[in-house]
Each structure stands twice: as C-alpha cells, then as structure tokens.
Amino acid sequence: MSVIYDNVIEIPARAKTKNPLKVAAYCRVSCESDEQHISFESQIKYYSDYIAGNPEWIFVGVYAEKESGTDFTKRDEFNRMIKEAKRGYC
C-alpha cells in the first residue's frame, strides 16, 4: 500500500521472490566467417555476464550453435534448450 507524505508517495519495495528465475542464453550465428565467429563469442560472453550479474536469477547456461537456415529441426542446441526448459532444468 502506498503512503503519501506532503506530496511524496512512498512505494514499498517488492518482496523478493522465493524461487529465483532460471535463465539461459541462446546464441547463434549462421555462417563460419571470422566476423561471425567474433560475434558468436561476443554474444556468449555478453549474455553470460548479463544473466550471471543479476542476483535474482539463476544462470543455467548457454545454448549456442553455428547453424545456417531457418529450419528449427536442425538446431540441436535450440531444441535441447526447449526440451530442458519443459522438464524444468532451465
């Protein structure tokens, strides 16, 4: 409940969650060029650091692959991430 003091509204802090959110990263590039390799490594580092840096999250890992095309059936890491999420692992 908010409390008002002389035109100042006090908003109580949210209660911390009992069960932190499990968070994973999915990183992907579509070709093997040097530029894409650098982008791939940058994605992995950025999201790993970002997720691990949030104290309200549990970092469960990175799912990463170098795969071309738009066919999700050929994306092994993406499909593994989805299966593990459905099982509650991530």
HTML snippet that shows the backbone in 3Dmol.js (N, CA, C, O; Angstrom):
<script src="https://3Dmol.org/build/3Dmol-min.js"></script>
<div id="view" style="width:600px;height:400px;position:relative"></div>
<script>
const pdb = `
ATOM      1  N   MET A   1       0.842  -1.162   0.000  1.00  0.00           N
ATOM      2  CA  MET A   1       0.000   0.000   0.000  1.00  0.00           C
ATOM      3  C   MET A   1       0.895   1.236   0.000  1.00  0.00           C
ATOM      4  O   MET A   1       1.875   1.292   0.744  1.00  0.00           O
ATOM      5  N   SER A   2       0.567   2.223  -0.826  1.00  0.00           N
ATOM      6  CA  SER A   2       1.318   3.468  -0.914  1.00  0.00           C
ATOM      7  C   SER A   2       0.894   4.404   0.210  1.00  0.00           C
ATOM      8  O   SER A   2      -0.266   4.413   0.623  1.00  0.00           O
ATOM      9  N   VAL A   3       1.841   5.184   0.695  1.00  0.00           N
ATOM     10  CA  VAL A   3       1.582   6.168   1.745  1.00  0.00           C
ATOM     11  C   VAL A   3       2.013   7.530   1.208  1.00  0.00           C
ATOM     12  O   VAL A   3       3.080   7.647   0.605  1.00  0.00           O
ATOM     13  N   ILE A   4       1.195   8.559   1.421  1.00  0.00           N
ATOM     14  CA  ILE A   4       1.517   9.887   0.915  1.00  0.00           C
ATOM     15  C   ILE A   4       1.933  10.792   2.069  1.00  0.00           C
ATOM     16  O   ILE A   4       1.229  10.873   3.075  1.00  0.00           O
ATOM     17  N   TYR A   5       3.075  11.475   1.934  1.00  0.00           N
ATOM     18  CA  TYR A   5       3.581  12.441   2.909  1.00  0.00           C
ATOM     19  C   TYR A   5       3.853  13.750   2.175  1.00  0.00           C
ATOM     20  O   TYR A   5       4.785  13.808   1.372  1.00  0.00           O
ATOM     21  N   ASP A   6       3.096  14.774   2.414  1.00  0.00           N
ATOM     22  CA  ASP A   6       3.321  16.097   1.825  1.00  0.00           C
ATOM     23  C   ASP A   6       3.758  16.015   0.353  1.00  0.00           C
ATOM     24  O   ASP A   6       4.851  16.458   0.003  1.00  0.00           O
ATOM     25  N   ASN A   7       2.933  15.470  -0.467  1.00  0.00           N
ATOM     26  CA  ASN A   7       3.164  15.344  -1.917  1.00  0.00           C
ATOM     27  C   ASN A   7       4.253  14.347  -2.301  1.00  0.00           C
ATOM     28  O   ASN A   7       4.686  14.340  -3.453  1.00  0.00           O
ATOM     29  N   VAL A   8       4.700  13.525  -1.393  1.00  0.00           N
ATOM     30  CA  VAL A   8       5.673  12.475  -1.697  1.00  0.00           C
ATOM     31  C   VAL A   8       4.976  11.145  -1.506  1.00  0.00           C
ATOM     32  O   VAL A   8       4.362  10.895  -0.469  1.00  0.00           O
ATOM     33  N   ILE A   9       5.072  10.311  -2.495  1.00  0.00           N
ATOM     34  CA  ILE A   9       4.444   8.993  -2.404  1.00  0.00           C
ATOM     35  C   ILE A   9       5.516   7.957  -2.091  1.00  0.00           C
ATOM     36  O   ILE A   9       6.500   7.834  -2.820  1.00  0.00           O
ATOM     37  N   GLU A  10       5.327   7.228  -1.026  1.00  0.00           N
ATOM     38  CA  GLU A  10       6.245   6.148  -0.671  1.00  0.00           C
ATOM     39  C   GLU A  10       5.690   4.859  -1.264  1.00  0.00           C
ATOM     40  O   GLU A  10       4.556   4.469  -0.987  1.00  0.00           O
ATOM     41  N   ILE A  11       6.503   4.208  -2.080  1.00  0.00           N
ATOM     42  CA  ILE A  11       6.090   2.947  -2.693  1.00  0.00           C
ATOM     43  C   ILE A  11       6.935   1.848  -2.057  1.00  0.00           C
ATOM     44  O   ILE A  11       8.159   1.846  -2.193  1.00  0.00           O
ATOM     45  N   PRO A  12       6.286   0.913  -1.362  1.00  0.00           N
ATOM     46  CA  PRO A  12       7.055  -0.152  -0.710  1.00  0.00           C
ATOM     47  C   PRO A  12       7.810  -1.008  -1.721  1.00  0.00           C
ATOM     48  O   PRO A  12       7.348  -1.224  -2.841  1.00  0.00           O
ATOM     49  N   ALA A  13       8.976  -1.491  -1.307  1.00  0.00           N
ATOM     50  CA  ALA A  13       9.776  -2.366  -2.171  1.00  0.00           C
ATOM     51  C   ALA A  13       9.047  -3.679  -2.406  1.00  0.00           C
ATOM     52  O   ALA A  13       8.315  -4.167  -1.544  1.00  0.00           O
ATOM     53  N   ARG A  14       9.261  -4.240  -3.586  1.00  0.00           N
ATOM     54  CA  ARG A  14       8.676  -5.550  -3.871  1.00  0.00           C
ATOM     55  C   ARG A  14       9.368  -6.610  -3.019  1.00  0.00           C
ATOM     56  O   ARG A  14      10.571  -6.547  -2.767  1.00  0.00           O
ATOM     57  N   ALA A  15       8.597  -7.552  -2.599  1.00  0.00           N
ATOM     58  CA  ALA A  15       9.168  -8.670  -1.843  1.00  0.00           C
ATOM     59  C   ALA A  15      10.031  -9.506  -2.783  1.00  0.00           C
ATOM     60  O   ALA A  15       9.684  -9.705  -3.947  1.00  0.00           O
ATOM     61  N   LYS A  16      11.144  -9.987  -2.274  1.00  0.00           N
ATOM     62  CA  LYS A  16      11.996 -10.849  -3.083  1.00  0.00           C
ATOM     63  C   LYS A  16      11.278 -12.164  -3.334  1.00  0.00           C
ATOM     64  O   LYS A  16      10.558 -12.679  -2.477  1.00  0.00           O
ATOM     65  N   THR A  17      11.491 -12.688  -4.522  1.00  0.00           N
ATOM     66  CA  THR A  17      10.848 -13.952  -4.854  1.00  0.00           C
ATOM     67  C   THR A  17      11.523 -15.093  -4.102  1.00  0.00           C
ATOM     68  O   THR A  17      12.738 -15.086  -3.902  1.00  0.00           O
ATOM     69  N   LYS A  18      10.738 -16.052  -3.696  1.00  0.00           N
ATOM     70  CA  LYS A  18      11.286 -17.215  -3.002  1.00  0.00           C
ATOM     71  C   LYS A  18      12.037 -18.119  -3.966  1.00  0.00           C
ATOM     72  O   LYS A  18      13.046 -18.721  -3.599  1.00  0.00           O
ATOM     73  N   ASN A  19      11.553 -18.216  -5.184  1.00  0.00           N
ATOM     74  CA  ASN A  19      12.175 -19.056  -6.199  1.00  0.00           C
ATOM     75  C   ASN A  19      12.757 -18.175  -7.301  1.00  0.00           C
ATOM     76  O   ASN A  19      12.017 -17.662  -8.141  1.00  0.00           O
ATOM     77  N   PRO A  20      14.068 -17.998  -7.302  1.00  0.00           N
ATOM     78  CA  PRO A  20      14.669 -17.168  -8.345  1.00  0.00           C
ATOM     79  C   PRO A  20      14.378 -17.745  -9.731  1.00  0.00           C
ATOM     80  O   PRO A  20      14.198 -18.952  -9.890  1.00  0.00           O
ATOM     81  N   LEU A  21      14.335 -16.885 -10.701  1.00  0.00           N
ATOM     82  CA  LEU A  21      14.060 -17.277 -12.076  1.00  0.00           C
ATOM     83  C   LEU A  21      15.282 -17.946 -12.680  1.00  0.00           C
ATOM     84  O   LEU A  21      16.389 -17.416 -12.587  1.00  0.00           O
ATOM     85  N   LYS A  22      15.095 -19.096 -13.292  1.00  0.00           N
ATOM     86  CA  LYS A  22      16.173 -19.765 -14.012  1.00  0.00           C
ATOM     87  C   LYS A  22      16.251 -19.141 -15.402  1.00  0.00           C
ATOM     88  O   LYS A  22      15.248 -19.045 -16.109  1.00  0.00           O
ATOM     89  N   VAL A  23      17.461 -18.716 -15.786  1.00  0.00           N
ATOM     90  CA  VAL A  23      17.631 -18.021 -17.058  1.00  0.00           C
ATOM     91  C   VAL A  23      18.775 -18.656 -17.840  1.00  0.00           C
ATOM     92  O   VAL A  23      19.846 -18.923 -17.296  1.00  0.00           O
ATOM     93  N   ALA A  24      18.527 -18.893 -19.123  1.00  0.00           N
ATOM     94  CA  ALA A  24      19.532 -19.429 -20.034  1.00  0.00           C
ATOM     95  C   ALA A  24      19.677 -18.472 -21.205  1.00  0.00           C
ATOM     96  O   ALA A  24      18.793 -17.654 -21.463  1.00  0.00           O
ATOM     97  N   ALA A  25      20.787 -18.577 -21.907  1.00  0.00           N
ATOM     98  CA  ALA A  25      21.003 -17.778 -23.111  1.00  0.00           C
ATOM     99  C   ALA A  25      21.023 -18.711 -24.320  1.00  0.00           C
ATOM    100  O   ALA A  25      21.516 -19.837 -24.251  1.00  0.00           O
ATOM    101  N   TYR A  26      20.483 -18.219 -25.412  1.00  0.00           N
ATOM    102  CA  TYR A  26      20.588 -18.933 -26.691  1.00  0.00           C
ATOM    103  C   TYR A  26      21.319 -18.016 -27.654  1.00  0.00           C
ATOM    104  O   TYR A  26      20.840 -16.928 -27.972  1.00  0.00           O
ATOM    105  N   CYS A  27      22.475 -18.456 -28.116  1.00  0.00           N
ATOM    106  CA  CYS A  27      23.292 -17.665 -29.032  1.00  0.00           C
ATOM    107  C   CYS A  27      23.476 -18.453 -30.329  1.00  0.00           C
ATOM    108  O   CYS A  27      23.618 -19.675 -30.328  1.00  0.00           O
ATOM    109  N   ARG A  28      23.467 -17.697 -31.446  1.00  0.00           N
ATOM    110  CA  ARG A  28      23.532 -18.370 -32.736  1.00  0.00           C
ATOM    111  C   ARG A  28      24.120 -17.438 -33.780  1.00  0.00           C
ATOM    112  O   ARG A  28      23.843 -16.238 -33.789  1.00  0.00           O
ATOM    113  N   VAL A  29      24.918 -17.995 -34.642  1.00  0.00           N
ATOM    114  CA  VAL A  29      25.342 -17.314 -35.868  1.00  0.00           C
ATOM    115  C   VAL A  29      25.075 -18.258 -37.024  1.00  0.00           C
ATOM    116  O   VAL A  29      24.957 -19.469 -36.842  1.00  0.00           O
ATOM    117  N   SER A  30      24.980 -17.682 -38.230  1.00  0.00           N
ATOM    118  CA  SER A  30      24.555 -18.506 -39.350  1.00  0.00           C
ATOM    119  C   SER A  30      25.644 -18.846 -40.348  1.00  0.00           C
ATOM    120  O   SER A  30      25.366 -19.516 -41.343  1.00  0.00           O
ATOM    121  N   CYS A  31      26.865 -18.411 -40.119  1.00  0.00           N
ATOM    122  CA  CYS A  31      27.930 -18.803 -41.039  1.00  0.00           C
ATOM    123  C   CYS A  31      29.255 -18.863 -40.305  1.00  0.00           C
ATOM    124  O   CYS A  31      29.347 -18.518 -39.127  1.00  0.00           O
ATOM    125  N   GLU A  32      30.274 -19.305 -41.014  1.00  0.00           N
ATOM    126  CA  GLU A  32      31.571 -19.549 -40.391  1.00  0.00           C
ATOM    127  C   GLU A  32      32.616 -18.471 -40.650  1.00  0.00           C
ATOM    128  O   GLU A  32      33.804 -18.732 -40.461  1.00  0.00           O
ATOM    129  N   SER A  33      32.229 -17.281 -41.070  1.00  0.00           N
ATOM    130  CA  SER A  33      33.210 -16.222 -41.339  1.00  0.00           C
ATOM    131  C   SER A  33      33.862 -15.775 -40.025  1.00  0.00           C
ATOM    132  O   SER A  33      33.326 -16.013 -38.943  1.00  0.00           O
ATOM    133  N   ASP A  34      35.030 -15.121 -40.138  1.00  0.00           N
ATOM    134  CA  ASP A  34      35.719 -14.621 -38.949  1.00  0.00           C
ATOM    135  C   ASP A  34      34.863 -13.616 -38.197  1.00  0.00           C
ATOM    136  O   ASP A  34      34.832 -13.618 -36.967  1.00  0.00           O
ATOM    137  N   GLU A  35      34.161 -12.749 -38.940  1.00  0.00           N
ATOM    138  CA  GLU A  35      33.279 -11.771 -38.294  1.00  0.00           C
ATOM    139  C   GLU A  35      32.203 -12.457 -37.474  1.00  0.00           C
ATOM    140  O   GLU A  35      31.926 -12.055 -36.344  1.00  0.00           O
ATOM    141  N   GLN A  36      31.603 -13.477 -38.032  1.00  0.00           N
ATOM    142  CA  GLN A  36      30.554 -14.189 -37.331  1.00  0.00           C
ATOM    143  C   GLN A  36      31.103 -14.916 -36.107  1.00  0.00           C
ATOM    144  O   GLN A  36      30.427 -15.005 -35.082  1.00  0.00           O
ATOM    145  N   HIS A  37      32.325 -15.435 -36.209  1.00  0.00           N
ATOM    146  CA  HIS A  37      32.942 -16.122 -35.066  1.00  0.00           C
ATOM    147  C   HIS A  37      33.123 -15.138 -33.910  1.00  0.00           C
ATOM    148  O   HIS A  37      32.856 -15.478 -32.757  1.00  0.00           O
ATOM    149  N   ILE A  38      33.577 -13.919 -34.215  1.00  0.00           N
ATOM    150  CA  ILE A  38      33.745 -12.893 -33.186  1.00  0.00           C
ATOM    151  C   ILE A  38      32.389 -12.537 -32.587  1.00  0.00           C
ATOM    152  O   ILE A  38      32.264 -12.392 -31.371  1.00  0.00           O
ATOM    153  N   SER A  39      31.380 -12.396 -33.435  1.00  0.00           N
ATOM    154  CA  SER A  39      30.030 -12.095 -32.958  1.00  0.00           C
ATOM    155  C   SER A  39      29.517 -13.209 -32.050  1.00  0.00           C
ATOM    156  O   SER A  39      28.901 -12.938 -31.019  1.00  0.00           O
ATOM    157  N   PHE A  40      29.765 -14.438 -32.423  1.00  0.00           N
ATOM    158  CA  PHE A  40      29.327 -15.604 -31.660  1.00  0.00           C
ATOM    159  C   PHE A  40      29.927 -15.573 -30.259  1.00  0.00           C
ATOM    160  O   PHE A  40      29.215 -15.727 -29.268  1.00  0.00           O
ATOM    161  N   GLU A  41      31.235 -15.373 -30.184  1.00  0.00           N
ATOM    162  CA  GLU A  41      31.924 -15.321 -28.897  1.00  0.00           C
ATOM    163  C   GLU A  41      31.442 -14.118 -28.082  1.00  0.00           C
ATOM    164  O   GLU A  41      31.289 -14.212 -26.864  1.00  0.00           O
ATOM    165  N   SER A  42      31.205 -12.998 -28.749  1.00  0.00           N
ATOM    166  CA  SER A  42      30.713 -11.799 -28.057  1.00  0.00           C
ATOM    167  C   SER A  42      29.324 -12.020 -27.478  1.00  0.00           C
ATOM    168  O   SER A  42      29.038 -11.594 -26.359  1.00  0.00           O
ATOM    169  N   GLN A  43      28.463 -12.684 -28.239  1.00  0.00           N
ATOM    170  CA  GLN A  43      27.115 -12.982 -27.749  1.00  0.00           C
ATOM    171  C   GLN A  43      27.188 -13.834 -26.484  1.00  0.00           C
ATOM    172  O   GLN A  43      26.536 -13.537 -25.483  1.00  0.00           O
ATOM    173  N   ILE A  44      27.977 -14.879 -26.542  1.00  0.00           N
ATOM    174  CA  ILE A  44      28.092 -15.795 -25.405  1.00  0.00           C
ATOM    175  C   ILE A  44      28.595 -15.054 -24.164  1.00  0.00           C
ATOM    176  O   ILE A  44      28.039 -15.209 -23.077  1.00  0.00           O
ATOM    177  N   LYS A  45      29.641 -14.254 -24.328  1.00  0.00           N
ATOM    178  CA  LYS A  45      30.193 -13.507 -23.183  1.00  0.00           C
ATOM    179  C   LYS A  45      29.186 -12.496 -22.658  1.00  0.00           C
ATOM    180  O   LYS A  45      28.967 -12.414 -21.449  1.00  0.00           O
ATOM    181  N   TYR A  46      28.570 -11.727 -23.544  1.00  0.00           N
ATOM    182  CA  TYR A  46      27.634 -10.693 -23.120  1.00  0.00           C
ATOM    183  C   TYR A  46      26.485 -11.295 -22.309  1.00  0.00           C
ATOM    184  O   TYR A  46      26.206 -10.847 -21.197  1.00  0.00           O
ATOM    185  N   TYR A  47      25.823 -12.304 -22.865  1.00  0.00           N
ATOM    186  CA  TYR A  47      24.655 -12.859 -22.176  1.00  0.00           C
ATOM    187  C   TYR A  47      25.038 -13.637 -20.927  1.00  0.00           C
ATOM    188  O   TYR A  47      24.288 -13.634 -19.951  1.00  0.00           O
ATOM    189  N   SER A  48      26.168 -14.292 -20.935  1.00  0.00           N
ATOM    190  CA  SER A  48      26.628 -14.985 -19.728  1.00  0.00           C
ATOM    191  C   SER A  48      26.857 -13.993 -18.593  1.00  0.00           C
ATOM    192  O   SER A  48      26.404 -14.204 -17.468  1.00  0.00           O
ATOM    193  N   ASP A  49      27.564 -12.911 -18.899  1.00  0.00           N
ATOM    194  CA  ASP A  49      27.837 -11.882 -17.892  1.00  0.00           C
ATOM    195  C   ASP A  49      26.546 -11.200 -17.438  1.00  0.00           C
ATOM    196  O   ASP A  49      26.345 -10.966 -16.247  1.00  0.00           O
ATOM    197  N   TYR A  50      25.681 -10.885 -18.390  1.00  0.00           N
ATOM    198  CA  TYR A  50      24.432 -10.183 -18.079  1.00  0.00           C
ATOM    199  C   TYR A  50      23.543 -11.012 -17.151  1.00  0.00           C
ATOM    200  O   TYR A  50      23.032 -10.506 -16.152  1.00  0.00           O
ATOM    201  N   ILE A  51      23.368 -12.271 -17.488  1.00  0.00           N
ATOM    202  CA  ILE A  51      22.494 -13.140 -16.688  1.00  0.00           C
ATOM    203  C   ILE A  51      23.116 -13.423 -15.328  1.00  0.00           C
ATOM    204  O   ILE A  51      22.445 -13.328 -14.300  1.00  0.00           O
ATOM    205  N   ALA A  52      24.400 -13.772 -15.323  1.00  0.00           N
ATOM    206  CA  ALA A  52      25.076 -14.085 -14.058  1.00  0.00           C
ATOM    207  C   ALA A  52      25.138 -12.868 -13.136  1.00  0.00           C
ATOM    208  O   ALA A  52      25.240 -13.022 -11.919  1.00  0.00           O
ATOM    209  N   GLY A  53      25.077 -11.668 -13.698  1.00  0.00           N
ATOM    210  CA  GLY A  53      25.150 -10.455 -12.909  1.00  0.00           C
ATOM    211  C   GLY A  53      23.856 -10.053 -12.233  1.00  0.00           C
ATOM    212  O   GLY A  53      23.839  -9.097 -11.458  1.00  0.00           O
ATOM    213  N   ASN A  54      22.778 -10.757 -12.506  1.00  0.00           N
ATOM    214  CA  ASN A  54      21.503 -10.430 -11.880  1.00  0.00           C
ATOM    215  C   ASN A  54      21.303 -11.335 -10.669  1.00  0.00           C
ATOM    216  O   ASN A  54      21.148 -12.545 -10.834  1.00  0.00           O
ATOM    217  N   PRO A  55      21.302 -10.786  -9.465  1.00  0.00           N
ATOM    218  CA  PRO A  55      21.200 -11.618  -8.264  1.00  0.00           C
ATOM    219  C   PRO A  55      19.845 -12.320  -8.092  1.00  0.00           C
ATOM    220  O   PRO A  55      19.717 -13.229  -7.272  1.00  0.00           O
ATOM    221  N   GLU A  56      18.848 -11.902  -8.856  1.00  0.00           N
ATOM    222  CA  GLU A  56      17.532 -12.535  -8.751  1.00  0.00           C
ATOM    223  C   GLU A  56      17.361 -13.689  -9.736  1.00  0.00           C
ATOM    224  O   GLU A  56      16.296 -14.304  -9.797  1.00  0.00           O
ATOM    225  N   TRP A  57      18.409 -13.981 -10.508  1.00  0.00           N
ATOM    226  CA  TRP A  57      18.345 -15.053 -11.497  1.00  0.00           C
ATOM    227  C   TRP A  57      19.348 -16.146 -11.172  1.00  0.00           C
ATOM    228  O   TRP A  57      20.381 -15.902 -10.550  1.00  0.00           O
ATOM    229  N   ILE A  58      19.023 -17.345 -11.602  1.00  0.00           N
ATOM    230  CA  ILE A  58      19.970 -18.456 -11.564  1.00  0.00           C
ATOM    231  C   ILE A  58      20.395 -18.708 -13.004  1.00  0.00           C
ATOM    232  O   ILE A  58      19.569 -19.050 -13.851  1.00  0.00           O
ATOM    233  N   PHE A  59      21.675 -18.541 -13.276  1.00  0.00           N
ATOM    234  CA  PHE A  59      22.207 -18.753 -14.627  1.00  0.00           C
ATOM    235  C   PHE A  59      22.386 -20.243 -14.852  1.00  0.00           C
ATOM    236  O   PHE A  59      23.207 -20.883 -14.194  1.00  0.00           O
ATOM    237  N   VAL A  60      21.615 -20.798 -15.785  1.00  0.00           N
ATOM    238  CA  VAL A  60      21.657 -22.239 -16.007  1.00  0.00           C
ATOM    239  C   VAL A  60      22.487 -22.638 -17.215  1.00  0.00           C
ATOM    240  O   VAL A  60      22.650 -23.828 -17.484  1.00  0.00           O
ATOM    241  N   GLY A  61      23.016 -21.660 -17.949  1.00  0.00           N
ATOM    242  CA  GLY A  61      23.917 -21.996 -19.034  1.00  0.00           C
ATOM    243  C   GLY A  61      23.597 -21.326 -20.349  1.00  0.00           C
ATOM    244  O   GLY A  61      22.625 -20.584 -20.492  1.00  0.00           O
ATOM    245  N   VAL A  62      24.468 -21.624 -21.311  1.00  0.00           N
ATOM    246  CA  VAL A  62      24.342 -21.075 -22.652  1.00  0.00           C
ATOM    247  C   VAL A  62      24.105 -22.225 -23.630  1.00  0.00           C
ATOM    248  O   VAL A  62      24.786 -23.249 -23.592  1.00  0.00           O
ATOM    249  N   TYR A  63      23.147 -22.029 -24.483  1.00  0.00           N
ATOM    250  CA  TYR A  63      22.883 -22.941 -25.579  1.00  0.00           C
ATOM    251  C   TYR A  63      23.333 -22.190 -26.826  1.00  0.00           C
ATOM    252  O   TYR A  63      22.759 -21.154 -27.164  1.00  0.00           O
ATOM    253  N   ALA A  64      24.335 -22.692 -27.503  1.00  0.00           N
ATOM    254  CA  ALA A  64      24.917 -21.939 -28.610  1.00  0.00           C
ATOM    255  C   ALA A  64      25.233 -22.861 -29.776  1.00  0.00           C
ATOM    256  O   ALA A  64      25.641 -24.010 -29.604  1.00  0.00           O
ATOM    257  N   GLU A  65      25.029 -22.313 -30.974  1.00  0.00           N
ATOM    258  CA  GLU A  65      25.320 -23.106 -32.161  1.00  0.00           C
ATOM    259  C   GLU A  65      25.582 -22.224 -33.366  1.00  0.00           C
ATOM    260  O   GLU A  65      25.139 -21.078 -33.447  1.00  0.00           O
ATOM    261  N   LYS A  66      26.308 -22.796 -34.281  1.00  0.00           N
ATOM    262  CA  LYS A  66      26.576 -22.164 -35.564  1.00  0.00           C
ATOM    263  C   LYS A  66      25.791 -22.972 -36.593  1.00  0.00           C
ATOM    264  O   LYS A  66      26.178 -24.081 -36.963  1.00  0.00           O
ATOM    265  N   GLU A  67      24.701 -22.404 -37.038  1.00  0.00           N
ATOM    266  CA  GLU A  67      23.803 -23.131 -37.938  1.00  0.00           C
ATOM    267  C   GLU A  67      23.191 -22.156 -38.927  1.00  0.00           C
ATOM    268  O   GLU A  67      22.773 -21.062 -38.547  1.00  0.00           O
ATOM    269  N   SER A  68      23.136 -22.541 -40.171  1.00  0.00           N
ATOM    270  CA  SER A  68      22.514 -21.678 -41.168  1.00  0.00           C
ATOM    271  C   SER A  68      21.079 -22.112 -41.415  1.00  0.00           C
ATOM    272  O   SER A  68      20.669 -23.215 -41.053  1.00  0.00           O
ATOM    273  N   GLY A  69      20.340 -21.226 -42.032  1.00  0.00           N
ATOM    274  CA  GLY A  69      18.962 -21.549 -42.392  1.00  0.00           C
ATOM    275  C   GLY A  69      17.970 -21.239 -41.295  1.00  0.00           C
ATOM    276  O   GLY A  69      18.332 -20.815 -40.197  1.00  0.00           O
ATOM    277  N   THR A  70      16.701 -21.462 -41.621  1.00  0.00           N
ATOM    278  CA  THR A  70      15.631 -21.142 -40.680  1.00  0.00           C
ATOM    279  C   THR A  70      14.908 -22.381 -40.167  1.00  0.00           C
ATOM    280  O   THR A  70      13.901 -22.261 -39.470  1.00  0.00           O
ATOM    281  N   ASP A  71      15.395 -23.541 -40.493  1.00  0.00           N
ATOM    282  CA  ASP A  71      14.746 -24.791 -40.102  1.00  0.00           C
ATOM    283  C   ASP A  71      15.111 -25.139 -38.657  1.00  0.00           C
ATOM    284  O   ASP A  71      16.243 -25.530 -38.371  1.00  0.00           O
ATOM    285  N   PHE A  72      14.145 -24.995 -37.754  1.00  0.00           N
ATOM    286  CA  PHE A  72      14.400 -25.262 -36.330  1.00  0.00           C
ATOM    287  C   PHE A  72      14.695 -26.730 -36.048  1.00  0.00           C
ATOM    288  O   PHE A  72      15.295 -27.041 -35.019  1.00  0.00           O
ATOM    289  N   THR A  73      14.299 -27.622 -36.911  1.00  0.00           N
ATOM    290  CA  THR A  73      14.563 -29.044 -36.661  1.00  0.00           C
ATOM    291  C   THR A  73      16.052 -29.350 -36.728  1.00  0.00           C
ATOM    292  O   THR A  73      16.497 -30.370 -36.201  1.00  0.00           O
ATOM    293  N   LYS A  74      16.828 -28.481 -37.370  1.00  0.00           N
ATOM    294  CA  LYS A  74      18.272 -28.700 -37.486  1.00  0.00           C
ATOM    295  C   LYS A  74      19.055 -27.959 -36.409  1.00  0.00           C
ATOM    296  O   LYS A  74      20.285 -28.012 -36.400  1.00  0.00           O
ATOM    297  N   ARG A  75      18.380 -27.282 -35.520  1.00  0.00           N
ATOM    298  CA  ARG A  75      19.041 -26.521 -34.457  1.00  0.00           C
ATOM    299  C   ARG A  75      19.044 -27.345 -33.177  1.00  0.00           C
ATOM    300  O   ARG A  75      18.143 -27.236 -32.345  1.00  0.00           O
ATOM    301  N   ASP A  76      20.066 -28.165 -33.038  1.00  0.00           N
ATOM    302  CA  ASP A  76      20.148 -29.097 -31.911  1.00  0.00           C
ATOM    303  C   ASP A  76      20.157 -28.399 -30.559  1.00  0.00           C
ATOM    304  O   ASP A  76      19.456 -28.834 -29.645  1.00  0.00           O
ATOM    305  N   GLU A  77      20.930 -27.331 -30.409  1.00  0.00           N
ATOM    306  CA  GLU A  77      21.013 -26.635 -29.126  1.00  0.00           C
ATOM    307  C   GLU A  77      19.704 -25.928 -28.788  1.00  0.00           C
ATOM    308  O   GLU A  77      19.286 -25.917 -27.630  1.00  0.00           O
ATOM    309  N   PHE A  78      19.061 -25.344 -29.781  1.00  0.00           N
ATOM    310  CA  PHE A  78      17.772 -24.695 -29.543  1.00  0.00           C
ATOM    311  C   PHE A  78      16.756 -25.728 -29.053  1.00  0.00           C
ATOM    312  O   PHE A  78      16.045 -25.500 -28.075  1.00  0.00           O
ATOM    313  N   ASN A  79      16.699 -26.857 -29.743  1.00  0.00           N
ATOM    314  CA  ASN A  79      15.748 -27.905 -29.365  1.00  0.00           C
ATOM    315  C   ASN A  79      16.076 -28.507 -28.000  1.00  0.00           C
ATOM    316  O   ASN A  79      15.168 -28.854 -27.244  1.00  0.00           O
ATOM    317  N   ARG A  80      17.368 -28.634 -27.677  1.00  0.00           N
ATOM    318  CA  ARG A  80      17.762 -29.132 -26.352  1.00  0.00           C
ATOM    319  C   ARG A  80      17.327 -28.142 -25.272  1.00  0.00           C
ATOM    320  O   ARG A  80      16.850 -28.547 -24.212  1.00  0.00           O
ATOM    321  N   MET A  81      17.492 -26.839 -25.542  1.00  0.00           N
ATOM    322  CA  MET A  81      17.078 -25.822 -24.588  1.00  0.00           C
ATOM    323  C   MET A  81      15.574 -25.908 -24.315  1.00  0.00           C
ATOM    324  O   MET A  81      15.147 -25.841 -23.162  1.00  0.00           O
ATOM    325  N   ILE A  82      14.782 -26.056 -25.361  1.00  0.00           N
ATOM    326  CA  ILE A  82      13.328 -26.143 -25.210  1.00  0.00           C
ATOM    327  C   ILE A  82      12.951 -27.394 -24.411  1.00  0.00           C
ATOM    328  O   ILE A  82      12.116 -27.322 -23.509  1.00  0.00           O
ATOM    329  N   LYS A  83      13.554 -28.525 -24.734  1.00  0.00           N
ATOM    330  CA  LYS A  83      13.253 -29.773 -24.000  1.00  0.00           C
ATOM    331  C   LYS A  83      13.614 -29.644 -22.519  1.00  0.00           C
ATOM    332  O   LYS A  83      12.847 -30.046 -21.644  1.00  0.00           O
ATOM    333  N   GLU A  84      14.789 -29.077 -22.255  1.00  0.00           N
ATOM    334  CA  GLU A  84      15.224 -28.939 -20.860  1.00  0.00           C
ATOM    335  C   GLU A  84      14.356 -27.927 -20.112  1.00  0.00           C
ATOM    336  O   GLU A  84      14.105 -28.098 -18.919  1.00  0.00           O
ATOM    337  N   ALA A  85      13.904 -26.898 -20.783  1.00  0.00           N
ATOM    338  CA  ALA A  85      13.008 -25.923 -20.135  1.00  0.00           C
ATOM    339  C   ALA A  85      11.691 -26.583 -19.776  1.00  0.00           C
ATOM    340  O   ALA A  85      11.157 -26.343 -18.693  1.00  0.00           O
ATOM    341  N   LYS A  86      11.159 -27.404 -20.658  1.00  0.00           N
ATOM    342  CA  LYS A  86       9.889 -28.090 -20.387  1.00  0.00           C
ATOM    343  C   LYS A  86      10.033 -29.054 -19.214  1.00  0.00           C
ATOM    344  O   LYS A  86       9.068 -29.296 -18.488  1.00  0.00           O
ATOM    345  N   ARG A  87      11.232 -29.607 -19.024  1.00  0.00           N
ATOM    346  CA  ARG A  87      11.472 -30.523 -17.905  1.00  0.00           C
ATOM    347  C   ARG A  87      11.830 -29.779 -16.627  1.00  0.00           C
ATOM    348  O   ARG A  87      11.969 -30.397 -15.572  1.00  0.00           O
ATOM    349  N   GLY A  88      11.981 -28.457 -16.709  1.00  0.00           N
ATOM    350  CA  GLY A  88      12.301 -27.656 -15.529  1.00  0.00           C
ATOM    351  C   GLY A  88      13.791 -27.539 -15.240  1.00  0.00           C
ATOM    352  O   GLY A  88      14.179 -27.023 -14.192  1.00  0.00           O
ATOM    353  N   TYR A  89      14.631 -28.015 -16.161  1.00  0.00           N
ATOM    354  CA  TYR A  89      16.078 -27.937 -15.924  1.00  0.00           C
ATOM    355  C   TYR A  89      16.604 -26.529 -16.108  1.00  0.00           C
ATOM    356  O   TYR A  89      17.579 -26.139 -15.467  1.00  0.00           O
ATOM    357  N   CYS A  90      15.980 -25.781 -16.961  1.00  0.00           N
ATOM    358  CA  CYS A  90      16.444 -24.398 -17.185  1.00  0.00           C
ATOM    359  C   CYS A  90      15.232 -23.489 -17.252  1.00  0.00           C
ATOM    360  O   CYS A  90      15.377 -22.280 -17.434  1.00  0.00           O
TER     361      CYS A  90
END
`;
const viewer = $3Dmol.createViewer("view");
viewer.addModel(pdb, "pdb");
viewer.setStyle({}, {cartoon: {color: "spectrum"}});
viewer.zoomTo();
viewer.render();
</script>
